[in-house]
Every structure is written in structure tokens, then in C-alpha cells.
Amino acid sequence: MATRQKTSEDAGHARYTYRLRVSSTARTALLAEWDRCRWIWNECVAKSRAAHAHNRASPGDKLTCGPAQLDKMLTEARARTPWLREGASVPQQQIIRDFAKSRSKALKDIDKRLPMRQRAGMPRPKKKREALPTLNYTQRGFRLKDGRLHLAGGIELTVVWSRELPAAPSSVRVYRDVAGHWYASFVVATEVQPLPATGAVLGVDWGVKETATTTSDAHDLPHPQHGRKAQAKLTRYDRMVARRKPKTGQASSKGHREAKKWRAKTYAKIARQRQDTARKWAKKVVRDHDTIAVEDFRPKFLAKSTMARKAADAAIGATKTALIEMGRKHGRDVRLVHPAHTSMDCASCGARTKHALPLSERTYTCTACGVVSPRDKNSARVMLVRAGLNPAGVEGLRPPGALIPEAA
Ligand SMILES: [Zn+2]
């Protein structure tokens, strides 16, 4: 059975983010650290591209560009470049790790894509004027003393403690957003906060019109139209960015950078609203159910997907993440179900239709057992079955032969 189980034994963690007050000395130091990290990232990109080109030209002699090779590259680069050695090693090692992660994720996506014609999604160079500074420190790269954050390399920052940090953090990310504000985001191990057992289970299917269709009508989540109003803005900024785009070889203008900043701010706002909706929904679902079977949705990187599809994918992604996190926080059993054929199987008897239903077909009719049910509700029940849970008694299941009033 293609399910992965997340149980309460998983050590959870949460991020606690605070504004930073950054002196001009500290800012200069942070930006210098970022310059070095950015340089390393770009070296990684170059190395990875060179390896790819080499492997293409001579497939018999494969070059690899995994974490081990990249670590070696960093050690060598630090040995021969005093400028790199002036920087702390922790954030430099972390950016190598981030690169390796981002690269292996992209490679997996490419493997799945057929035919393999492009390498979209592979990590790209970080440009000086465009990439926002982000520095990651593991435990040995920072400490908190007298309420101040001390980073490796002697950088001292004042944290605005807007809420209490519940435990000692295991790592911190220091970053600047598009508006120019600096933040520290601490990772803290969290303890499971159990909720009372409910005896209820829930199946969740993701979709475009309804972000989540579930086996309980009270827990369906319609697609939030956050993008709607912001969409007009985005389109305007998109055009502005395109119009102000510099010619190849020319430096980007102030107007171009500004338009990009506005666009980024709008995106960030939509993402925040999305996350807020997702968390509220996840909280309700987790409170009301002990076990939740959910489609393990992975967005496809289709070049031609519509704006609506992209918005739906982003909403699903945020909602799925919120559900997994909330489940972990409260010790609920959230099971991820492989999405293959979930809309073709009958939740009642397990028969599979010969052809995928066209998206316009909203009703699932089983030719084997005669059950008739709304398409997405059937899929949600299939999640339960696939996760080894019993859908019997879940509301909304109609006996064979019963007719469903056509939705207007
Ligand atoms: Zn059936």
C-alpha cells in the first residue's frame, strides 16, 4: 500500500520569527557574509552545469556533483581564497547543503518529466541585485546572550522579542525581505500537544474548484479567491517588469528593480493569506479527527498550466503542508496516499473505471456495483480505503441505485 505514515513519535519543530534591529556595522558584515555565500552558490551552479555538459558529451565517463563533491569544492575554495576564509564557515557550509537539496529535488522532478527536454527547476545563479540575503546558522554558528543574537564572525544583532521563544533553538536563519527588513527565524523543537480522541477519520482529496473535498461536508475547503484582487495587481506589475526589462548585457534599471519589488510584495501577501486560511482549516480538521488520509499531491511543473491551475496548486501545497504540520503538532495520524488513479477507483467496491473521467464529469458512477456519488467525494473516500481506514458510516455515501440531484 502506497501510504506513508506520520506519527506522533516524529519530533516536531516550529519556526519562531522576529524582527531584527541591525546596526550599520552589522548590516555591512551581514551583506559581506551574504556576498561570500552567494559566490559559493554560483560556483555550485557552475560546477553542476559543467558536470551536466560533460556527462552529455561523454556519457561513458559520468561526473557526479553531489554533496560530497560540493563540500570538497568549498574546502578547496576556502584554502586558496583569503576573502572566503574571512567569512564564517557555518553559513557557507549551509548554503552548500541548500544547493545540494535544491538540486536533488529538481533532478527528481526532471526524472518524472517526459520527454526530458529541459532542465527547468534546476538551481540558478543568485544575482547580486536580485537575490535576497539569507544566512543559515546551525547550533555551533550562533548563540543568544543577554537577549542579543551573536553570529559566528562577531556579528551582533538586537532581536525584537515579540513573543517568547519556548525553548533553545537548534538553528537560525537571518534574512532580509523585499521591503528591506531583517528577520531572525529560529527553529525550535516542539512537544506534541495531544488533543482528545474523537473516533473520527477523514479522507481528503485536492482539487481546483474546491481546494479540499473531504468525506465530511463540514470540512470541505473551497478555493480561496485571494489571488483574485491581487491578480489584477500582479498582471499590472508583470507588464511593468517586462516593459522595464533591460536589454541583454545591460544592467537592470532602478525602475525595473522597483517593479520587481512591488510584484514580489504582492506575491508575498497572497502567500501569507494562503497560509493563514490553510492553518485555520488544518486546525479544525485536526481537532475533529484522529486519523486523516490525504492525497500526496505533488504539483506538476507544466509550462502551459493556466493561472487558475497555478493558484490552485499553490493553495493545495500550502494546505497540505499546514495539515501535516498541524497533525504532527497535535499527535494526530496523517497518512499520505499515492495519488495515482484515485479519481478512477470506486470507493465502494474497489473497481477501476477503464478511462479517466473527463474533468467536466462531476458524478462518479460505478459500472461494477452501481454506486453513484459526487466525483470528488468518491475520491476522498478512496483516500480512506487506500490508507487502510474504513469509509463505512462516513456521511454522504449513497446506496446503489440512489440518484443524486444534479447540482446546478
Ligand atoms: Zn463500485
Boltz pocket constraint, residues with backbone or C-beta under 6 A from the ligand:
constraints:
  - pocket:
      binder: B
      contacts: [[A, 346], [A, 347], [A, 348], [A, 349], [A, 350], [A, 351], [A, 366], [A, 367], [A, 368], [A, 369], [A, 370], [A, 371]]
      max_distance: 6.0
